[in-house]
């Protein structure tokens, strides 16, 4: 028998029955870490998905702004400094890959000291999809339907890592 370790973000989460196409029941979010003092930008063309994610993340203590397109996300990033961005991949017109490409190009062009953590939120979960997602510049990947505890753990880990790196740069 071969045993492979589970990624840290899914260890001990079990396999709950999923009843909503975007997120598991909010009652199961009691396992999810709290997200106080975290500003999350959510980009998804589906209004129901935006509403569900906003409700979930807000219930966990996050400040959330939702956007419906890549264009609105690029504009918002010029005015706001979120701790993390969550983007759907499959959107009409410019998709999530277009968004991450522009974000990473802007960071490189401006010599940004901060790397914005970006999570791909998608129904695509094959190995090939994950390879493309990570090689495109995303920091993490969460498959729909979303488990609230998994999404919250991913957000918390990425934001803590970013803040830790910022602290090191500020004291170094």
N, C-alpha and C positions, 0 to 999 in steps of 0.2 A: 504494500500500500504506500502511495506517495501522498504526503500532506504538504500543502502549500499554505503559507501564512496569508491571512486576509489583510487588506490595506487597513491601516490604523483607523481610518474614518468609518469603517463598517464593522469592526470587531464588536461582537456582542449585540448587534442590532436586531438579530432575528429576521424573520421573513413575514411581516404582517400582510394581511389581505388588503389589497389596494382597491379602493372604491371610486376614486376620482381620477380622471385622466392626467391631472397635473400633480397632485399632491395627495399623500395618504391623509387619513383623518387627523384633524388638528388635535384631537384628544391624545394621540400618540406623541405629540410634541413635548410631552412632559419629560421625555428622555433627552430632549434637545438642550444644548448649552444656551445660556442667556447671551444676548447680543447687544447689551447696553453700550452706549457710546460708539456704535458702529453705524456709519452712513453707507447705505447700499443703494446703488443705482441698478435698476432692473430694466432690461431692454427685451421686449417681446411684442410681436405684432398682434397677438391675441389678447383682447381686453380681459377675458375671463381669467386667463393665465396670470396676467398682470395683477388683477384684483386678488386672486387667491394667494399669490406670492407676497403681495404687499400685506395682506391680512396676517399671513403666517409670520413673516419676518417682524412685523410690528408687534405681534403678540409675544415675540421673543425679546422685545426691547430695542430692536433696531430702528433707526430713522431710515425711511425708504422713499425713494423717488422713482416712479415708473415712467418709462418712455416707450413709444410705439415703433420707433424706427432708428436706423443707424444715423440718419441725418440729425434727428433730435438728440441722440446720445452724444454725437460730436459737438453739437452746440452746447449741451449741458456740461460737458467736460471742460469747455472753455470758461464756464462761469462757476463751476463747483469743483470741489476736491473730495470725491468720495473715497471711502476706505477700500471699497471693492466694487466691482461691476459684475453683474450676472447677465449673460446674453444668450438668448435663443440663437440657434444656428440657422434654422430654416425660416427666413423671412423673405417676403417678396421684395424685388428690387435688390438693394444692397443687403447681403446676409451677414451673419455673425463673423464669418471669415473676413469679410471686407472691413468690418469694424475693428477686429483685432489687428489686422494689418495696418490700419490707419493709426491706431493707438500706439503700437510699437514703433512705427515710423516717426511719429511725433516725439516720442520719448527719445529716440536716437538723435533726431534732428536738433532737439532743444538741449540735449545733454542732461536730461532730467535725472535728478539724484534719486527720485522715487520711482519705483516700478509699480504701476497699478496692477494689483491682482485681478485677474479676469477669469471667471468661471463660465464654461460652456454648459448650457442647459439644453438638453436635446433628447429626442427619442432614439437617437443613433447610439448604439452601445457595442457594436462589433469592434473587434481588435483593430481592424483597418481604420475605423472611424476614430478611435482613440489616438492612434498614431498620427493621423492627419490633424486632429484637434491640438495635441501637444506640440507637434512640429510647427503649427501655425502661430504659436505664441501664447496659447491659453495656459493658465496655471493649474487648472483643475477641470474636471468633467463630471457632471451629475446627470444621470439618466432620468427622464420622465417615465412613469410617474415618480415624483420626488418623495423621498422619505424625509420628513422634517428634521429628524435628528441628524441624518447624514448631511443634509444641506447646511444646517447650523454648524455642525462640526467642521465642515470644509471652510465655511466663511470665517469662523473663529480662528482656525489654524492659520489661514492665509493672512488675515489681518494682524494677528499676533506676530507672525514672522516678519511682515512688513514693518510693524512698529519697532520690533527688536532691531532690525537692520537700520532703521532711521535713528534709533538711539545710539547704535555703534558708530554711525557716520557723524553724528552730532558731537560725540565725545572723543572721536579719534582724531 
